[in-house]
Amino acid sequence: MPHAPQLRIPATYMRGGTSKGVFFRLDDLPDAARGPGPVRDALLLRVIGSPDPYAKHTDGMGGATSSTSKCVIISRSSRPDHDVDYLYGQISIDTAFVDWSGNCGNLSTAVGPFAIANGFIDKARLPENGTFPVRVWQANIGKTIVCHVPIANGEVLETGDFELDGVTFPSAEIVLEFLDPADEGEGEGGGSMFPTGNLVDDLEVPGVGTLKATMINAGIPTVFVRAADIGYTGAELQDAINGDAKALAMFETIRAHGAVRMGLIADVADAAKRQHTPKVAFVAPAADYTASSGKRILAGEIDFLARALSMGKLHHAMMGTAAVAIGTAAAIPGTLVSEAAGGGARTAVRFGHPSGTLRVGAEAAQVDGQWTVRKAVMSRSARVLMDGAVRVPADFARPE
């Protein structure tokens, strides 16, 4: 029988922060995949190599982890005072599912360099040397990100001596500003950064118990619990959790019940259709530990410990969006994150994660009795790993 040829689609494979993803210009996608729907999802699933029952992504561009199974679509911005629109898809590894419910803070770092390198920014606007603020509209969550990209000789500078824990080699530093990162939740708080209206809640989790939890919509919806309350120290690395089926089931149950309390889903059964959000994180006071690289992290070097799960597994470092949630919650006295950091108001914290440490700043204030955050700031790096075209069988959207 005749077989369809492969499509050749221009694409760039980029690292952003501690993640990797396949970047597309919207206009380069097949016509039927330029808008939301099953054709677009089918294309991105085939690009990554999902669903893969072997969990290897051997026949695709994915890396079989939540950090490396991602796609990004960039277009000229439809918004005033913005340069590009950025749409992010988190690709499930073992199911035919693309989650569009949130952002990837790490890949946000790569959006600015991609926009400049791909002609979305008029070269006349770029300095010969210095930095250029690419204003990005994050279309998944409707927020603005300013990506301060270093420029040398009129081009994106990718090499440098900025070291980011979780990334092997140094690169040029890129500063990210997440403006007004609090989401307008639909929970009991009616649009509050804290959708339940509380800084700390009692979250009833069947089979686990009643946990103290801080549930926040900033950067990405996140459920924070104390490490000690779920039997951990906060210094765990991936192997301590990701090989423990019982632990992963516990975290998913916490996530599902937290999602209901936050108003993100109506029933815990809906959690499977919203895998990317909310995140679950656990925090603890600062303590000495050894990072996954073998580097010794001392308690005196950090304010507290934080670990977070992404797509059902403990993240190898820290998601950029979760770092925004961490920084915001740490800036607000009374949250579990602030408690772990020792209490009090803060404008910046450095926390320990499985790969090392990360510093994040946040400007939070109370306005008319409601907590707000003007922006969160952190430094990351990005680099083009490969550009050219991906190949996808033309029958990628064949019916089931």
N, C-alpha and C positions, 0 to 999 in steps of 0.2 A: 504494500500500500504506500502511496506517496506521503512524504513527511514535510511539514512546513519548515522553511529555513529559519535561522535565528535572526532576531532583530538586533540591530546595533544601535545602542542608545548612549549618547555622550554623557559622561559621568566623571566625578572626581571622588577618590577614596581619601578621606581625611581623618586625622586624629584631632580631636578637640578635647582639651583637658585629659581626663583618664578614660575617654570613650573613643570609639571609631565608628564611622558611618559612611554610607554612600550618598553623595550629594548630587542633585540634579537641578538643572535649570528647568523651570516649568515648561517653557516653550520647546524643550527637547524631548519631552515625553510624547508617546503616541497620543493622538487626539482624544481617544476614548479614555485615557488615563489622566487627563489634565484636570478633571473635576473629581469630587468625592464619589465613592461608590465601589462596587465589587470589582470593576476592571482595574482601577488604580490599586486596590488592595492586592489583587491577584498578581499584578506586575511586581510590586515590591516584595511580596512573599517569594516569588520566583527568583528575584535578584538576590535575596539573602540566602535562599535555599531552604525555606520553610514551607510546610511543616516537615521536620526531619525526625523520624522515630529513632534514629541512631544518635541524635543530639550532637552532631559533629559539623553540620553545614558544609560537608565535603563538596556538594554540588551547588555552591553559591558563595556569595561574598561575606556572609555572616561568620562570626567567630564562636557561635554556640554559647554565648554568654549574654546577659542583659546589656553589658557595656559595649558589645560589638555586633549587635543585631538591630541596627538602626538605619533609617533612611531620612533624608532631608530634601525638601523641595523649596527652591528659592525663586522668587519672581520680583519684578519691579513693584514697589509698594503702591498699594491702593489708598494709603493713608497720608494725609498732609504731614509734612515735616519728617517723613521717614524715607529711608533709602531702599529698603527691601522688605518683603514679607517672607517670613520664615515659617514653614510648616514641617512638623516633626512627626514621624511615625515610629513607634516602638514595635518591633516585629517579634511575635511569639516564636519560640523555638520549636515547640512540639505540637502546636495547633495552628490552624489556618485563620489567624487573627492578627489584625493590625490595630494597635491601641493609639487613638488620636487624642486621648483625654488630657494629656499634659505636655510639658516641655522637657527637653534635655538641657540642663544647665551647662554640662560639659561641652556638648556640641555647639551650644550657643557661641562658644569662643571661636569656632571655625567659621561661623557665618560671615563675620566681618571680613576676614581675609579672602574668603570665597567670593564675596560680593565685589571686592576691589579687583581681584584677579580675573573675574569674568565680565568686567565691563559695566557693572551696575552703577559704578561711581564714575562721573566725568573726571578724566585725568587732570583737567584744569583745576579741580578742587583739591587735589592731593598736594601735600607739601613735598619738596624734594627730599627732605629729611625731617623726621619728627614723628608725630602720631596723628592719626586721623580718626575722628569719632564716627563710626558707622552707626546710624540710627536704625534699629531693627524692630519691626513689628512682629511679635511672636503671635502668630495667627491661632494657635491652638488655644491659648488662654487669654488672648487680647491684651497683651502687655508690651511695654516698650523696654528694650534692652539697648544700651549704648556700649558698643564694642570698640575700645580704644586700640587701634591697630598700629604697630610700629612700622614706619616707612623709611626705607633707605634707597637713595638714588631713584626716587619716584615709584618704587615697587614695594610690595609687602616684604617685610623682613621676617624670616622664619627662624633663623639661627641666632643663638645667643647663649647666655650663661644662667638663665633663670631655671631653677630646679623646682620641679613639682613632684611631691611624693606620690608614687603610684605610676610615674612615667620614668622610663629608664634613662633617657638622655636629656640634657638641657636644651632649651629653646629660647626664643624671644618671648618676653613677658607681654601678655595682653591683659589689660584691666577691663573687667566687666562691671557695668552698673545696671542693676535690675531696678527700674524705676517703679514706684508704687506697686511692689510685688505682691501685696495682699490680694487674694482672690475674693470676689463677691460670692461667698457661699450661700447656699439655700437652706441651711440648717436652722436650728432654733434661734440662732443669733440674727437671722434676717439680714445677711450682707456683712456681718462682722468678720474681722480677721479670725476671731474665735467663734466658729459657727454655733457652738452650744451656748455662747454667752458667758462661758467660764474659762478662767485660766487653767484650772485643773478640774477634772470630772472623775466620778466613779464610773468606770466602764465595766459592765458585767459581761464576762466572756465565758460562755458555757464550756465546762471542762477545764477551765483555767482558774476562774475565780473573779473577784471584783478588783480591778486594777486602777490605781491612780493614773490618769492619763491627761496630757496636754494635747489638744487637737487644734491644729492651726492651719490656716490657709494663707501661706506666704511662700512664694517660690513654687511650691507644690504642696497639695494637701498632705499633711503628715500627722501621724499618731505617735506621740512620744510616751514611753513608759520608763520606769526605773529598771535598770538592769537587775538589781537585787531582787525586785519583786517577781521576776520570771526565772530566777536561778542562775543569773550570769554576773560576771564581774565588770563587764564593759570593755575588757581588754581582749576579747575573743578575736581570732582570725577566722578565715572562711572555713577551714577544715573542721573547726569545732561545731559548726552549725549546718553547713551545707550537706554533710554526709549523714545527718540525723533526721530521718523522715518524721519522727515524732515532733521534733523541734520546729521543723518547717511547717507542719500542719498546725501547730500552736500559733505561729506567727501569722499564718493565713487566716486563722479564726479571729485573732485580734484585729487584723486588717479589715476583715469583712464586717465585724461588729462596729469597728470605728467608723467605717464608711457609712453605715446606716445612721449612726449618731451625728455624723457631720452633714447628713442630708445629701450625700453624693449618690446613694442608691436607696431604693425603697425597701429592699429585702436582701438578706445575706446571700441568697441564691444568685443575686445579680452581680456579685463580686467577680465571678469568672469572666464577665463581659467587660470588666474595668480593671485589668490587671496592672496597669501602669500607675494608677492612683487609687487610694492614697498610699503613701509610703508608711512603713512602720520603722521606728528607730528606738533604740534604747540608750540611756545615758547613765553615767556614773561619775563620781568625783575623780579628780586626777589621780593617777597611779602610774608607777613604772611598768613598762611592758616592752616586749620585743616585737617590732613590726615584721611584716611578711618578708621584707628584704633582709632581715637579720639586724637591722639598725635598732639600737636601744633608744627608746623614748623615755625620758625622765619626767616624773610628775611635775617638777619645777619648770619644765619647758611648756606646759600646757595648762589650760584652765579646767578642762574636764575631758572625759572620754565619751565618744559617740560612735555607734554602729548603726547601719541602716540596711534594710532589705530592699532589693529591686527585682521585680518580676519573680518573686518567690525565693530568691537566694540572697545570702549576705553579700553585699557589695564589696569588691576588693579594695576600694578606697572610700570615696564619698561622692554621691551624685551632686552635681552643682546646684540643682534646684533644692535638694534636701539641705545643702549647706546654707542656702538662703533662709530656709525655715529654721535651721539651727541658730544662725546668727540673729534672726529676728526674735526668736523665743528667748535667747540668752539676754537680749537687750531689755526684756520686760520682766521686772521683779514679780515673783509669784509663780512663774511657770516651772515645770520640772527641769527644764534645761537651765534656767537661771539658778535653781536650787543646786544642781550638780556643779555649777560654776562657782558656788559659794554665796549666791544671792547678790542683791544690789543691782543698780542700773549700769549697763555697759554699752559702749559704742563699738567695741570690737572684741573678739575672742579668738583664741587659738585652741583648737581641740584635737585630740588624738583619734585617728581612725586606723583601720587595719594596715594601711601602707605607710603611715607616718602622721604628719600633722598638716593642718590647714588653718589659715587665718581668714576670717570673714568679718566684715563690719556691717552694721545696720544702724539706721537712725530711726528710732521709735519714739512716739509721743502719744499722750492722751489728748483727744479732741472731743469735746462734748461727751466725756465719759467713755468714749470708744478708743481702743488702741489702734494707732495707724503707724505705718512705716513708710517713709518717703523714698528710701532706696536702700539697697544692699550692695556691697562692693566686695569683689574678690579678684585675685590675680590667677590666671591660668595661662596656657600656651596652646598653640595649634600648629599643625604642619600638614602640607600635602604629602600623602604617601604615594599616590599614583593618580594620573589622569589619562583620559582617553575615552574608552567606551566599554560598557558592560554588554554582554551578549545574553539574550533571553530567547528561548524557543518561541516562535510566533504564536503558538497555540497555548501560551501561558494562561489565558483566560478561558480555557475549555470548560464547559459545564461539568458539574459533578456527576 
